[in-house]
């Protein structure tokens, strides 16, 4: 069965031939048919600290804007309006490095600066058809309750509602760049060790149906900057890495033989590295509560990652 899965991945994988954000997008051409009828595309990263996953997300974002007509970008975890980033991409006023000084730590990277500068450059070239940051209605902040899982569910629902509100009020197609735990279609997804609740991706799938597409961004091993070993044998990243390809994306809905469908539909574990990670207990950092076929429509996999470049370093 393992050899069948490896052969299927190699047969259907679309090789990513460059990570340079401004290189031609020819290696992403297969995304055209895969995203043609979508309204919200999630770029769902298993590790915010990985340079290569950020570079892949940037290039896919470019493709969706330049080739598929997406015009709003949501960066999960902070408010672009609060940071005046939407004003910068509209008018050029301010400096991204300065504006990001008060952002969440995982936004304070040169990779995010590159995205923001690209948005500004795009708008200079297309002043009558700009790209912008998705916003949200003014609402009272969530108050923590006694049960973390209830708070978690409320946060997930808020993330989805804000995205739906923006689409309803603008009509824009939206690229949502966020974390894997939030953006997979996970009605019962579980974060290790035992926190289970419905996530934003499941609400978005409920609202948009097949118009919501999740691209999972995964990796096999590397440095973030702490060492991350090869995944355990039962993790989804193991067969993806065993295919022997450095960087690729794969349509998980492609026609496949029974052993592959069984692998895709079997309850899975996939790597999930947040702000707290113990390299000595790597296997504990994972997502469960669904299968690859439940969670993602497409997976983009990079074999060996290196750290993002922090602003000011």
ABEGO torsion letter per residue (X at the ends): XAAAAAAAAAAABBBBABABAABBAAAAAAAAAAAAABABBBBBBABAABAAAAAAAAAAAAAAAAAAGBABBBBBGBBAAAAGAAAAAAAGBEBAAAAAAABBAAABBAAAAAAAAAAAAAAAABAABBBBBBBBBBBBBBBBBABAAAAAAAAAAAAAAAAAAAAAAAGBBBBBBBBAAAABBBAABBBOAABBBBBAAAAAAAAAEAABBBBBBBBABEBOABBBBBBBAABAAAAAAAAGBABBBBBAABBBBAAAAAAAABBBBBBBBBABBBAABAAABBBBGBBAAAABABBBBBABBBBBBBBGX
